[in-house]
């Protein structure tokens, strides 16, 4: 499996190698870069729904901008849509000539992108596409593939546990996040045929507002009460999976009901080592951050990069220039590859009671 993760990294490097500076033609808002000091603004969404934003994305982006010698400002909206808009206004006032956003929803994201465009500022949707937002670029992962890996992971775990005709519950991500729609498209492409064929029973299915982990726990507790025969839980990310596992522990069901996740968080990986979570999806955020910083630096310096991919905005119908990295499914037998990729350290993952579990999982 380590070879697989290295292959992903190589593919990302090749895609980035295809970013070609094409001068200032083509009408990109990035053309303002030649007359201004290169200055990149980045707005992250929160630090509550996932540890990745402050623990991984921020340091990767900071280091990339430092290495490029480009002025930058990275701020976090902490889930507040008004703060998100205020931060954007402040960054535009301070003179950023590239604005990178992770939207909280498409409505506020679209408003911010429109202001940037009106001021000739180049824009990048980072991780989440802003529907009808007209960003110049979009950098993320193949999010339908993320969902497919979750669906196939749950199927594998149920098969390995010899569960017959399981009732499956689904906890989807935020209904205002286009990524959540894409994840669901992916895992339902796996699960729907199993439901319709009678192999699985379709159980409770609900979206979790704002990816709120506490709400996810409450929703799942209600699901389990209404459908106590649940035998598998498709959960859209590791933070919400932790809440689901807490509910299962209260009912002495942890490890007996497979749970999915996403983001390969430290907590999620430890749940996998414990046997309480069957799979997470690893997204090599350093590749996503590198693609974004490469684009942002080029735009800030006045270039108009091209990409080898596009994504169609389902609302506007516009093709957005894109870089999409490849996700990887992580089970107990390849948790070691996330450590080898330096996404988490052995010291963090294998502390205390996890030392023996790491040894058993081949983490050295």
PyMOL commands that set and color helices and strands:
alter all, ss='L'
color gray80, all
select helices_A, chain A and resi 2-17+29-35+52-68+81-94+106-118+143-160+178-196+209-211+213-226+238-250+266-274+285-300+332-340+346-349+354-360
alter helices_A, ss='H'
color red, helices_A
select strands_A, chain A and resi 39-44+71-76+98-101+122-126+137-141+167-172+201-207+230-235+258-259+280-282+309-312+319-325+328-330
alter strands_A, ss='S'
color yellow, strands_A
deselect
rebuild
show_as cartoon
